[in-house]
Amino acid sequence: MRPADAEQEFVSYHAEPGSTSAESLRLLASWAASEAVRPDSPSPVER
């Protein structure tokens, strides 16, 4: 896969199902998801 912008990268992380690492990635993903839907948070441009 090639991004449209040569300055962009796509990074994917995975872990063995049921492992401590998998649980940690799930927690990290929940933080990112909750941050994305907060109506009071500034847009990425404003940060």
Chimera marker file (.cmm) of the C-alpha trace (Angstrom):
<marker_set name="trace">
<marker id="1" x="0.000" y="0.000" z="0.000" r="1" g="1" b="0" radius="0.5"/>
<marker id="2" x="1.318" y="3.424" z="-0.933" r="1" g="1" b="0" radius="0.5"/>
<marker id="3" x="-0.025" y="6.533" z="0.757" r="1" g="1" b="0" radius="0.5"/>
<marker id="4" x="-1.053" y="9.432" z="-1.461" r="1" g="1" b="0" radius="0.5"/>
<marker id="5" x="1.454" y="11.641" z="0.351" r="1" g="1" b="0" radius="0.5"/>
<marker id="6" x="5.058" y="10.411" z="0.349" r="1" g="1" b="0" radius="0.5"/>
<marker id="7" x="5.508" y="11.920" z="3.846" r="1" g="1" b="0" radius="0.5"/>
<marker id="8" x="2.857" y="9.610" z="5.361" r="1" g="1" b="0" radius="0.5"/>
<marker id="9" x="3.370" y="6.137" z="6.774" r="1" g="1" b="0" radius="0.5"/>
<marker id="10" x="0.946" y="3.429" z="7.797" r="1" g="1" b="0" radius="0.5"/>
<marker id="11" x="1.953" y="1.531" z="10.918" r="1" g="1" b="0" radius="0.5"/>
<marker id="12" x="0.075" y="-1.467" z="12.240" r="1" g="1" b="0" radius="0.5"/>
<marker id="13" x="0.690" y="-3.209" z="15.552" r="1" g="1" b="0" radius="0.5"/>
<marker id="14" x="-0.553" y="-6.647" z="16.518" r="1" g="1" b="0" radius="0.5"/>
<marker id="15" x="-0.092" y="-9.040" z="19.400" r="1" g="1" b="0" radius="0.5"/>
<marker id="16" x="-0.749" y="-12.688" z="20.188" r="1" g="1" b="0" radius="0.5"/>
<marker id="17" x="-4.460" y="-13.032" z="21.070" r="1" g="1" b="0" radius="0.5"/>
<marker id="18" x="-5.000" y="-13.298" z="24.806" r="1" g="1" b="0" radius="0.5"/>
<marker id="19" x="-1.522" y="-11.998" z="25.671" r="1" g="1" b="0" radius="0.5"/>
<marker id="20" x="-0.678" y="-9.110" z="27.983" r="1" g="1" b="0" radius="0.5"/>
<marker id="21" x="0.458" y="-7.193" z="24.893" r="1" g="1" b="0" radius="0.5"/>
<marker id="22" x="-2.929" y="-7.731" z="23.231" r="1" g="1" b="0" radius="0.5"/>
<marker id="23" x="-4.707" y="-6.374" z="26.321" r="1" g="1" b="0" radius="0.5"/>
<marker id="24" x="-2.358" y="-3.360" z="26.379" r="1" g="1" b="0" radius="0.5"/>
<marker id="25" x="-3.013" y="-2.597" z="22.700" r="1" g="1" b="0" radius="0.5"/>
<marker id="26" x="-6.761" y="-2.879" z="23.325" r="1" g="1" b="0" radius="0.5"/>
<marker id="27" x="-6.461" y="-0.370" z="26.180" r="1" g="1" b="0" radius="0.5"/>
<marker id="28" x="-4.413" y="2.003" z="24.018" r="1" g="1" b="0" radius="0.5"/>
<marker id="29" x="-6.993" y="1.732" z="21.230" r="1" g="1" b="0" radius="0.5"/>
<marker id="30" x="-9.796" y="2.583" z="23.656" r="1" g="1" b="0" radius="0.5"/>
<marker id="31" x="-7.946" y="5.722" z="24.752" r="1" g="1" b="0" radius="0.5"/>
<marker id="32" x="-7.457" y="6.798" z="21.150" r="1" g="1" b="0" radius="0.5"/>
<marker id="33" x="-11.118" y="6.111" z="20.327" r="1" g="1" b="0" radius="0.5"/>
<marker id="34" x="-12.415" y="8.030" z="23.326" r="1" g="1" b="0" radius="0.5"/>
<marker id="35" x="-10.180" y="10.992" z="22.484" r="1" g="1" b="0" radius="0.5"/>
<marker id="36" x="-11.462" y="11.019" z="18.902" r="1" g="1" b="0" radius="0.5"/>
<marker id="37" x="-15.121" y="11.388" z="19.908" r="1" g="1" b="0" radius="0.5"/>
<marker id="38" x="-14.779" y="14.014" z="22.648" r="1" g="1" b="0" radius="0.5"/>
<marker id="39" x="-16.768" y="17.040" z="21.461" r="1" g="1" b="0" radius="0.5"/>
<marker id="40" x="-14.754" y="19.421" z="23.652" r="1" g="1" b="0" radius="0.5"/>
<marker id="41" x="-11.362" y="18.374" z="22.312" r="1" g="1" b="0" radius="0.5"/>
<marker id="42" x="-9.681" y="20.650" z="19.753" r="1" g="1" b="0" radius="0.5"/>
<marker id="43" x="-9.256" y="19.410" z="16.228" r="1" g="1" b="0" radius="0.5"/>
<marker id="44" x="-5.798" y="18.040" z="15.318" r="1" g="1" b="0" radius="0.5"/>
<marker id="45" x="-5.026" y="21.345" z="13.553" r="1" g="1" b="0" radius="0.5"/>
<marker id="46" x="-5.714" y="23.292" z="16.756" r="1" g="1" b="0" radius="0.5"/>
<marker id="47" x="-3.506" y="21.103" z="18.990" r="1" g="1" b="0" radius="0.5"/>
<link id1="1" id2="2" r="1" g="1" b="0" radius="0.2"/>
<link id1="2" id2="3" r="1" g="1" b="0" radius="0.2"/>
<link id1="3" id2="4" r="1" g="1" b="0" radius="0.2"/>
<link id1="4" id2="5" r="1" g="1" b="0" radius="0.2"/>
<link id1="5" id2="6" r="1" g="1" b="0" radius="0.2"/>
<link id1="6" id2="7" r="1" g="1" b="0" radius="0.2"/>
<link id1="7" id2="8" r="1" g="1" b="0" radius="0.2"/>
<link id1="8" id2="9" r="1" g="1" b="0" radius="0.2"/>
<link id1="9" id2="10" r="1" g="1" b="0" radius="0.2"/>
<link id1="10" id2="11" r="1" g="1" b="0" radius="0.2"/>
<link id1="11" id2="12" r="1" g="1" b="0" radius="0.2"/>
<link id1="12" id2="13" r="1" g="1" b="0" radius="0.2"/>
<link id1="13" id2="14" r="1" g="1" b="0" radius="0.2"/>
<link id1="14" id2="15" r="1" g="1" b="0" radius="0.2"/>
<link id1="15" id2="16" r="1" g="1" b="0" radius="0.2"/>
<link id1="16" id2="17" r="1" g="1" b="0" radius="0.2"/>
<link id1="17" id2="18" r="1" g="1" b="0" radius="0.2"/>
<link id1="18" id2="19" r="1" g="1" b="0" radius="0.2"/>
<link id1="19" id2="20" r="1" g="1" b="0" radius="0.2"/>
<link id1="20" id2="21" r="1" g="1" b="0" radius="0.2"/>
<link id1="21" id2="22" r="1" g="1" b="0" radius="0.2"/>
<link id1="22" id2="23" r="1" g="1" b="0" radius="0.2"/>
<link id1="23" id2="24" r="1" g="1" b="0" radius="0.2"/>
<link id1="24" id2="25" r="1" g="1" b="0" radius="0.2"/>
<link id1="25" id2="26" r="1" g="1" b="0" radius="0.2"/>
<link id1="26" id2="27" r="1" g="1" b="0" radius="0.2"/>
<link id1="27" id2="28" r="1" g="1" b="0" radius="0.2"/>
<link id1="28" id2="29" r="1" g="1" b="0" radius="0.2"/>
<link id1="29" id2="30" r="1" g="1" b="0" radius="0.2"/>
<link id1="30" id2="31" r="1" g="1" b="0" radius="0.2"/>
<link id1="31" id2="32" r="1" g="1" b="0" radius="0.2"/>
<link id1="32" id2="33" r="1" g="1" b="0" radius="0.2"/>
<link id1="33" id2="34" r="1" g="1" b="0" radius="0.2"/>
<link id1="34" id2="35" r="1" g="1" b="0" radius="0.2"/>
<link id1="35" id2="36" r="1" g="1" b="0" radius="0.2"/>
<link id1="36" id2="37" r="1" g="1" b="0" radius="0.2"/>
<link id1="37" id2="38" r="1" g="1" b="0" radius="0.2"/>
<link id1="38" id2="39" r="1" g="1" b="0" radius="0.2"/>
<link id1="39" id2="40" r="1" g="1" b="0" radius="0.2"/>
<link id1="40" id2="41" r="1" g="1" b="0" radius="0.2"/>
<link id1="41" id2="42" r="1" g="1" b="0" radius="0.2"/>
<link id1="42" id2="43" r="1" g="1" b="0" radius="0.2"/>
<link id1="43" id2="44" r="1" g="1" b="0" radius="0.2"/>
<link id1="44" id2="45" r="1" g="1" b="0" radius="0.2"/>
<link id1="45" id2="46" r="1" g="1" b="0" radius="0.2"/>
<link id1="46" id2="47" r="1" g="1" b="0" radius="0.2"/>
</marker_set>
